[in-house]
């Protein structure tokens, strides 16, 4: 389940980033802002999911460590309870048998002096045996044993040849040139791709004045729908609001920009003189993205009216 959530989060992040660039290229600013907010939200969700997962693993490790410590403490307490209540009971204690022996009492006493004398005597016997063995042993037995084990010894250089000494090994392993070269090439290619993408996006969204085409006017046909309203006056009012707001979004001044009604809900805007291709894209993006009085517009087509010859 965790990996599935990571997969959907990654796909959502990629889709939001792609549509953010697309809407910026089309000059659809409201949708671009929405995609940017969605991108930040998904990234925040992924970061929170990763942090919560790490914190959960740390909490489980701490709980396991506490459980192991508690288990060890219980075992130590159990072992302490099972041990003798009197550490020096062996010096002389009275053991009582249970009811299985008739409830009788037998006394068992071990005296420390007897134990000390016995230990001293055993130590003297061991010393005497060691001295006798040292005086009578000869190295012939060791030589015969070494001769019998010689066929089983490994070759002088080892099974796989001579083992290099620590001094012969380099302090730092040699660098892998192919991996370093691939890393450098990949870094340079990624940096170049990033610079090209930023330059292309900046060029596409740059506000600049371009040369007007050799045409008399630019015509844009669009359809307007008002949420909750279907009467013609509401649509016409919304269409004029959209048109007056978006015709000023171009970089070139457009003093002559008229709007005509083609049919119910379909309108044609004419701008004189004609707009450049970049300004037409900005006008289309504004009409598609903007909203006025709960109205939305859909572009049906655009074109350039040629000059008469």
C-alpha positions, 0 to 999 in steps of 0.5 A: 500500500505504501509503494502504491501511494508513492506511485500515485503521488509521483504520477500526480506530481509529474502530471501537475508539473507537465500541465504547469509548463503547458499552461504557462506556455499557453498563457493560461495563468489561473490554470497554471496557478492551480497546477502549481498549488496542486504540485506543492500540495502533492509534494508536501503529501509525499514529504509528509508520507516519507517523514511519517514512515521514517518516524514510524520505523523509529518508533517501532525500533524504540518499542522493540528496544524497550521490549527487549530491555523489559524482557531482560529485566524480567529474566534478571529478576526471575533469576534473582528470585530463584537464587539462594536467599542466603549467599553463604548457605553452603557454610552450614545450613539445615535442609528440611525435607517435604512431606514426601519424606515424612516431615523429618529433618536432617542436618548437613554441615560442611566445615570451611577448614576441611575444604581448605585443607582438601584444596591445599592437598590437591594443589600439592598433588597437582604440583608434584604431577606437573614436575614429574611430567616436565622431567620425563617429557621429551620433544620426540613425540612432538617431532613425530606428530609434526611429521605425521601432520606435514602432508596435511599442511597448506602450500607455502603460498596458500591455496590461491597463491601468495596473499598480498600483505597489508603494506602492498595494498594501496591506501585508497582504491583506484578511482573507476574512470568510466563511472566518473566519466559517466557521472560528469557527462550525466551532470553536464547533460542534465545541467544543459537540459535544465538551462535549455528548458528554462530558456525555452519557457522564458522565451515562450512566456516573455512579454514582448512586442512583435512585428504585426503580420501583413493582414487587416485584422485578427478574428477570434470566434468563441462560445460563451456559457454562463453557469446557471443562466441560459438567457441571451442577455447574460451570455452577451454581458459575460462575453463582452466582459471576457472580451474587454478584459482579454483584448488588453492582455496582448503586448500590442495596443488594440484600440479597435476591437469590436465584438459581434454576435454570430448566433446564440452564445457564439461571438466573433471578436475582431481586432484591427490591426492584426495581431502577431502569432504570439499575441493571438496565443495570449488572447486565446489563453486569456479567453479560455482561462478567464472567467467573468460572472460564472462564465467560461469561453471555448475557442472555436477558431481564429484567423487573419483577414488579408488586406485587399489588393 
